[in-house]
Amino acid sequence: MSSRNYYISVLNQFIIVICLLLSCSQKGNEAGTNSTPPVDAEVTVLANENNQVIQGFGCATVFAPPNTSTLTTEEFNRLFGSGAGQVGLNFLRIRIASDDAWRATELNHAKAAIQRGAKVFASPWSPPARMKTNNNIVGGKLIPDSAAAYAKYLNDFALYMAANGAPLEAVSVQNEPDWDPAYESCVWTAAEMRDFLKNYGGLVTATRLMAPELVNNNQAYVNTILNDAGAVANLDIIGTHLYGGGLIENAAAKSLGKEVWMTEHLDTLTTLSANINTAIEIHDCFTKANFNAYIWWYGKRFYGLLGQDGQVTKRGYLMSHFARFIKPGAIRLGTGTNSRSEVLISAYRNGTKKILVLINQGNYDVRQKISFQGASAVSFVPYISSSSKNVEPGTAVAVTGDSFTYTIPSKSVITFAEE
């Protein structure tokens, strides 16, 4: 063989090898595997550390979003059922409307949720126009002399719902009192909200009372209320939204034994990263702010838990990693610091059974070791969601010597449910 032919032969063999390697790599990517070896991580669940009670997860049916049909029986099942392919919600947020037609609509929504084991609470976007300074449901403020009548109005709504087979868990004083938009709304200062609760909150007797449901998680506003014993005496639940203000725990609420519910947030982005960010937000609400409940905005919307087609979205599946498995009344357990910060872990106890939710927001698979301090377990069933999987159950993993190890794929969420 001439040297020229020899080099051509070697080159051809080299090209064949490269093609084979590229083919294997492509197949690996198509199968959703990560060719980079997983990195190691360790974390400890502190089973003797009892944190807040988790009351649950929910969504809203307030108003009628554009280009979105009303929820069907099957869609209510998907939202409020806790089986495979369902989200597992146990709260519905409805609107206190002054018009009878929408009240009837929300009554039907509430009944459908209650039939599926959920609880319902209601928020007003505005007092009736006759009670406001501008005689309009958009903007303006509550007339001071109408405060007692408004408290009765809230109580009457709770009585109406109960009389029609849909008792409420709570009513709110006002949706986003710190926001003055060009739609149904009403502005309240912190002092005005404090004084209403103190002087008239006691007139709401048909259900529990929630406030202030701020658009911005403004601690100064909340503390203006909580620093007044009279207002605190009439306030059952602190509500807040997450359109600013940060995820921080309110020390006064904790010391007073008041639950804090996150009652509205949304993200219109629907990429995998955006959906994983929603799971991270739920994690942070519980582990950083010690909230007791997490309620998404619309149950059915292109960015919601169900899409416009009524099917569970990726966001809905990722939220179900918490909502399906963490039951009302569950206790959040302590966790140590994970040695890989890109993998977040939160732990809960339903009765005697532990639930772990892990979020790998990184670009590498992580071989995660989970140890237990203060409790033992036999085995856990993993449920995984990724770009190609939706809460897919895996083979049970055994706990050996108070620990187990499991590889968490990149960009994924896994729930481990104790058997």
C-alpha positions as CSV (number, residue, x, y, z in Angstrom):
1,M,0.0,0.0,0.0
2,S,1.4,3.4,-0.9
3,S,1.8,6.0,1.8
4,R,-0.9,8.1,0.2
5,N,-3.4,5.2,0.3
6,Y,-2.3,4.4,3.8
7,Y,-3.1,7.8,5.1
8,I,-6.4,7.9,3.2
9,S,-7.3,4.5,4.9
10,V,-6.4,5.9,8.4
11,L,-8.4,9.1,7.7
12,N,-11.5,7.1,6.6
13,Q,-11.3,5.0,9.8
14,F,-11.0,8.1,11.9
15,I,-14.1,9.6,10.2
16,I,-16.0,6.4,10.9
17,V,-15.1,6.5,14.6
18,I,-16.1,10.2,14.9
19,C,-19.5,9.4,13.2
20,L,-20.1,6.6,15.6
21,L,-19.3,8.8,18.6
22,L,-21.6,11.5,17.3
23,S,-24.4,9.0,16.7
24,C,-24.1,7.7,20.3
25,S,-24.1,11.2,21.6
26,Q,-27.2,12.1,19.6
27,K,-29.0,8.9,20.9
28,G,-28.1,9.8,24.4
29,N,-29.5,13.3,24.0
30,E,-32.7,12.0,22.5
31,A,-33.1,9.6,25.4
32,G,-32.8,12.6,27.8
33,T,-29.5,11.4,29.4
34,N,-26.7,13.6,30.5
35,S,-23.3,12.3,29.2
36,T,-21.5,14.2,32.0
37,P,-21.0,12.0,35.1
38,P,-23.2,13.1,38.0
39,V,-21.8,15.2,40.8
40,D,-22.1,14.1,44.4
41,A,-24.2,15.9,47.0
42,E,-25.2,15.2,50.6
43,V,-28.0,16.6,52.8
44,T,-29.7,15.7,56.1
45,V,-33.4,15.8,56.9
46,L,-33.9,16.9,60.5
47,A,-37.0,14.9,61.3
48,N,-37.2,16.2,64.9
49,E,-37.4,19.8,63.8
50,N,-41.1,20.8,63.4
51,N,-41.7,24.0,61.5
52,Q,-45.0,25.5,60.2
53,V,-48.2,23.6,59.4
54,I,-48.9,23.5,55.7
55,Q,-52.6,24.2,55.0
56,G,-52.4,23.6,51.2
57,F,-52.4,24.7,47.7
58,G,-55.0,26.4,45.4
59,C,-56.0,28.5,42.5
60,A,-58.5,31.2,41.6
61,T,-61.6,31.4,39.4
62,V,-62.2,35.2,39.9
63,F,-63.5,37.1,36.8
64,A,-63.5,35.4,33.3
65,P,-60.1,35.4,31.6
66,P,-60.2,36.2,27.9
67,N,-60.4,33.3,25.4
68,T,-60.8,30.8,28.2
69,S,-63.8,28.6,28.5
70,T,-65.4,27.9,31.9
71,L,-64.1,24.9,33.9
72,T,-65.8,21.6,33.1
73,T,-66.4,18.7,35.4
74,E,-63.3,16.9,34.1
75,E,-61.2,20.0,34.6
76,F,-62.3,20.4,38.2
77,N,-61.3,16.8,38.6
78,R,-57.9,17.5,37.2
79,L,-57.4,20.5,39.5
80,F,-58.7,19.1,42.7
81,G,-58.1,15.4,42.3
82,S,-55.0,14.0,43.9
83,G,-54.4,11.0,41.6
84,A,-52.1,10.5,38.7
85,G,-52.5,13.2,36.1
86,Q,-54.2,15.6,38.6
87,V,-52.8,18.6,40.4
88,G,-54.0,17.9,43.9
89,L,-55.3,21.4,45.0
90,N,-57.3,21.8,48.2
91,F,-58.1,25.6,48.0
92,L,-60.2,27.7,45.7
93,R,-60.1,31.5,45.8
94,I,-63.3,33.2,44.5
95,R,-64.4,36.8,44.1
96,I,-66.9,38.7,46.3
97,A,-68.9,40.4,43.5
98,S,-71.7,42.9,44.0
99,D,-73.7,41.5,41.0
100,D,-75.9,38.5,41.5
101,A,-74.9,36.9,38.2
102,W,-71.3,36.5,39.1
103,R,-72.2,35.5,42.7
104,A,-74.1,32.6,41.2
105,T,-71.2,31.7,39.0
106,E,-68.7,31.7,41.9
107,L,-71.2,29.7,44.0
108,N,-71.1,27.0,41.3
109,H,-67.3,27.1,41.3
110,A,-67.2,26.8,45.1
111,K,-69.6,23.9,45.1
112,A,-67.6,22.0,42.5
113,A,-64.4,22.5,44.6
114,I,-66.1,21.6,47.9
115,Q,-67.5,18.4,46.3
116,R,-63.9,17.4,45.6
117,G,-62.8,18.0,49.2
118,A,-61.5,21.6,48.8
119,K,-62.0,24.7,51.0
120,V,-63.0,28.0,49.6
121,F,-62.1,31.6,50.6
122,A,-63.3,34.8,49.0
123,S,-61.7,38.2,48.2
124,P,-63.4,41.4,47.2
125,W,-61.8,43.6,44.5
126,S,-64.0,46.5,45.6
127,P,-66.7,47.4,48.1
128,P,-70.1,48.2,46.4
129,A,-69.9,51.6,44.5
130,R,-72.4,53.1,46.9
131,M,-70.0,52.7,49.8
132,K,-67.1,54.5,48.0
133,T,-65.8,58.0,47.7
134,N,-66.1,58.0,43.9
135,N,-69.3,56.0,43.7
136,N,-67.5,53.6,41.4
137,I,-66.0,50.1,41.7
138,V,-62.8,51.3,40.0
139,G,-60.5,53.2,42.2
140,G,-61.5,55.4,45.1
141,K,-61.7,54.6,48.8
142,L,-64.2,53.3,51.3
143,I,-66.3,56.0,52.8
144,P,-65.5,56.1,56.5
145,D,-69.2,56.2,57.5
146,S,-69.7,53.0,55.4
147,A,-67.2,50.9,57.3
148,A,-69.8,49.1,59.5
149,A,-72.1,48.5,56.4
150,Y,-69.1,47.1,54.5
151,A,-68.3,44.7,57.4
152,K,-71.9,43.5,57.3
153,Y,-71.6,43.2,53.5
154,L,-68.7,40.8,53.9
155,N,-70.5,38.8,56.5
156,D,-73.6,38.6,54.4
157,F,-71.6,37.1,51.6
158,A,-70.4,34.4,53.9
159,L,-73.9,33.8,55.1
160,Y,-75.2,33.6,51.4
161,M,-72.5,31.0,50.5
162,A,-73.2,28.9,53.6
163,A,-77.0,29.0,53.0
164,N,-76.5,27.8,49.5
165,G,-74.3,24.8,50.3
166,A,-70.8,26.4,50.0
167,P,-69.5,27.5,53.4
168,L,-66.4,29.7,53.3
169,E,-63.1,29.2,55.0
170,A,-62.5,32.9,55.1
171,V,-63.3,36.3,53.6
172,S,-60.7,38.9,52.8
173,V,-61.2,42.6,53.5
174,Q,-59.7,43.8,50.2
175,N,-57.6,42.4,47.3
176,E,-54.4,44.4,46.9
177,P,-55.3,47.5,48.9
178,D,-51.8,49.0,48.2
179,W,-52.4,49.1,44.4
180,D,-54.5,51.6,42.4
181,P,-55.1,50.1,39.0
182,A,-57.5,51.1,36.3
183,Y,-59.9,48.2,37.0
184,E,-62.1,47.1,39.9
185,S,-60.2,48.1,43.1
186,C,-60.1,50.2,46.3
187,V,-57.1,51.8,48.0
188,W,-56.5,51.4,51.7
189,T,-53.6,52.8,53.8
190,A,-52.1,50.6,56.4
191,A,-53.7,52.8,59.1
192,E,-57.1,52.5,57.4
193,M,-56.9,48.7,57.2
194,R,-55.8,48.5,60.9
195,D,-58.7,50.7,62.0
196,F,-61.2,48.8,60.0
197,L,-60.1,45.5,61.5
198,K,-60.0,46.9,65.0
199,N,-63.3,48.7,64.9
200,Y,-65.4,46.6,62.6
201,G,-63.7,43.2,62.0
202,G,-65.7,41.8,64.9
203,L,-68.8,42.2,62.8
204,V,-67.6,39.4,60.5
205,T,-68.8,36.4,62.5
206,A,-69.9,33.9,59.8
207,T,-66.4,32.9,58.8
208,R,-62.7,33.8,59.5
209,L,-61.3,37.1,58.4
210,M,-58.2,37.6,56.2
211,A,-56.2,40.7,55.5
212,P,-54.4,42.6,53.9
213,E,-53.7,40.6,50.7
214,L,-51.1,43.2,49.6
215,V,-49.8,43.3,46.0
216,N,-46.4,43.9,47.5
217,N,-45.3,41.8,50.5
218,N,-44.7,45.1,52.5
219,Q,-43.7,44.2,56.0
220,A,-44.2,47.8,57.3
221,Y,-47.9,47.7,56.2
222,V,-48.5,44.3,57.8
223,N,-46.8,45.3,61.0
224,T,-48.9,48.4,61.3
225,I,-51.8,46.0,61.7
226,L,-50.0,43.5,63.8
227,N,-48.7,46.1,66.3
228,D,-52.3,46.9,67.3
229,A,-53.9,44.3,69.7
230,G,-57.4,45.3,68.7
231,A,-56.8,44.7,65.1
232,V,-55.0,41.4,65.8
233,A,-57.9,40.2,67.8
234,N,-60.2,40.3,64.8
235,L,-57.7,39.0,62.2
236,D,-57.5,35.3,61.6
237,I,-55.2,34.9,58.5
238,I,-52.6,37.2,57.0
239,G,-52.8,37.2,53.2
240,T,-50.1,38.5,50.8
241,H,-49.1,38.4,47.2
242,L,-45.7,38.2,45.6
243,Y,-45.6,41.0,43.1
244,G,-42.8,42.7,45.1
245,G,-41.5,42.9,48.7
246,G,-39.5,39.7,48.8
247,L,-39.9,36.3,50.4
248,I,-39.3,36.9,54.1
249,E,-40.8,35.7,57.2
250,N,-42.9,38.1,59.3
251,A,-41.5,37.8,62.9
252,A,-44.6,39.5,64.4
253,A,-47.0,37.1,62.7
254,K,-45.0,34.1,64.0
255,S,-44.9,35.4,67.5
256,L,-48.6,36.1,67.5
257,G,-49.4,32.6,66.0
258,K,-51.0,34.0,62.9
259,E,-50.8,32.0,59.7
260,V,-49.6,33.7,56.5
261,W,-51.0,32.6,53.2
262,M,-49.6,33.5,49.8
263,T,-52.9,34.0,48.0
264,E,-51.9,35.1,44.5
265,H,-49.0,35.0,42.0
266,L,-48.5,34.3,38.3
267,D,-45.9,34.1,35.7
268,T,-47.0,34.3,32.0
269,L,-43.8,32.6,30.8
270,T,-44.3,28.9,30.0
271,T,-40.7,27.7,29.3
272,L,-39.3,24.8,31.3
273,S,-37.1,27.2,33.3
274,A,-40.1,29.4,34.1
275,N,-42.1,26.4,35.3
276,I,-39.2,25.2,37.5
277,N,-39.0,28.7,38.9
278,T,-42.6,28.3,40.1
279,A,-41.5,25.1,41.9
280,I,-38.6,27.0,43.4
281,E,-41.0,29.8,44.5
282,I,-43.2,27.3,46.3
283,H,-40.1,25.9,48.0
284,D,-39.0,29.4,49.0
285,C,-42.4,30.3,50.3
286,F,-42.3,27.4,52.7
287,T,-38.6,27.3,53.6
288,K,-37.7,31.0,53.6
289,A,-40.9,32.8,54.5
290,N,-42.6,30.0,56.5
291,F,-45.9,30.6,54.7
292,N,-48.7,28.1,55.4
293,A,-50.4,28.0,52.0
294,Y,-49.6,28.7,48.3
295,I,-52.4,29.8,45.9
296,W,-51.7,30.3,42.2
297,W,-53.7,32.7,40.1
298,Y,-56.0,31.2,37.4
299,G,-56.5,27.5,37.5
300,K,-57.2,27.5,33.8
301,R,-55.1,29.8,31.5
302,F,-52.3,29.4,29.1
303,Y,-49.8,30.0,31.9
304,G,-52.0,28.3,34.5
305,L,-52.2,24.9,36.0
306,L,-54.5,23.8,33.2
307,G,-53.9,25.2,29.7
308,Q,-56.5,26.6,27.4
309,D,-57.2,23.0,26.3
310,G,-58.1,22.0,29.8
311,Q,-55.1,19.7,30.2
312,V,-52.6,19.8,33.0
313,T,-49.6,22.0,32.0
314,K,-46.0,21.5,32.9
315,R,-46.5,24.2,35.6
316,G,-49.5,22.2,36.9
317,Y,-47.5,19.0,37.1
318,L,-44.6,20.7,38.9
319,M,-47.0,22.3,41.4
320,S,-48.5,18.8,41.9
321,H,-45.1,17.6,43.2
322,F,-46.1,19.6,46.3
323,A,-49.9,19.6,46.2
324,R,-50.6,15.9,45.5
325,F,-48.3,14.7,48.2
326,I,-48.2,17.2,51.0
327,K,-51.6,16.9,52.7
328,P,-53.4,19.7,54.6
329,G,-52.1,19.7,58.2
330,A,-48.7,18.4,57.2
331,I,-45.7,19.7,59.2
332,R,-42.6,21.0,57.4
333,L,-39.5,19.4,58.8
334,G,-36.0,20.8,59.0
335,T,-33.3,20.2,56.4
336,G,-29.6,20.9,56.6
337,T,-27.6,22.7,53.9
338,N,-27.2,20.7,50.8
339,S,-23.6,20.4,49.7
340,R,-24.7,21.2,46.1
341,S,-26.7,24.5,46.2
342,E,-28.3,23.9,42.9
343,V,-30.4,21.1,44.4
344,L,-33.1,22.4,46.7
345,I,-34.8,20.1,49.2
346,S,-37.8,20.5,51.5
347,A,-39.2,17.9,53.8
348,Y,-42.7,17.3,55.3
349,R,-44.5,14.9,57.5
350,N,-48.1,13.7,56.7
351,G,-48.9,11.9,60.0
352,T,-46.1,9.4,60.3
353,K,-45.1,9.5,56.6
354,K,-42.4,11.7,55.2
355,I,-42.5,13.6,51.9
356,L,-39.3,15.0,50.3
357,V,-39.4,17.4,47.3
358,L,-36.1,18.0,45.5
359,I,-35.5,20.5,42.7
360,N,-32.4,20.3,40.6
361,Q,-32.2,23.6,38.9
362,G,-28.7,23.0,37.6
363,N,-27.3,21.7,34.3
364,Y,-25.8,18.5,35.7
365,D,-27.2,15.3,37.2
366,V,-26.6,15.1,40.9
367,R,-26.0,11.9,42.8
368,Q,-27.8,13.0,45.9
369,K,-27.4,11.3,49.3
370,I,-30.2,12.0,51.8
371,S,-29.7,11.1,55.4
372,F,-32.3,11.2,58.2
373,Q,-31.6,12.5,61.7
374,G,-34.2,11.8,64.4
375,A,-36.3,9.3,62.4
376,S,-36.0,6.2,60.3
377,A,-37.7,5.1,57.1
378,V,-37.8,1.9,55.1
379,S,-38.3,3.0,51.5
380,F,-39.5,5.9,49.3
381,V,-41.2,5.9,45.9
382,P,-39.7,8.6,43.6
383,Y,-41.9,10.7,41.2
384,I,-40.0,12.6,38.6
385,S,-40.8,15.5,36.3
386,S,-38.4,16.8,33.6
387,S,-38.6,18.1,30.1
388,S,-40.0,14.8,29.0
389,K,-41.7,13.4,32.1
390,N,-44.6,14.4,34.2
391,V,-44.7,13.1,37.8
392,E,-43.6,9.7,36.5
393,P,-43.3,7.1,39.3
394,G,-40.1,5.1,39.6
395,T,-38.9,2.0,41.4
396,A,-39.0,2.3,45.2
397,V,-35.6,3.1,46.7
398,A,-34.6,1.4,50.0
399,V,-33.2,3.3,53.0
400,T,-30.1,1.7,54.4
401,G,-28.5,2.9,57.6
402,D,-30.8,6.0,57.8
403,S,-29.9,7.2,54.3
404,F,-30.4,6.6,50.6
405,T,-28.8,7.8,47.4
406,Y,-30.6,8.7,44.2
407,T,-29.5,10.5,41.0
408,I,-31.5,13.6,40.4
409,P,-31.5,14.6,36.7
410,S,-30.7,18.1,35.7
411,K,-33.6,20.5,35.3
412,S,-36.0,18.2,37.2
413,V,-38.3,18.0,40.2
414,I,-38.6,14.8,42.2
415,T,-41.0,13.9,45.0
416,F,-40.0,11.0,47.3
417,A,-43.1,9.6,49.1
418,E,-42.4,7.3,52.0
419,E,-44.1,3.9,51.6
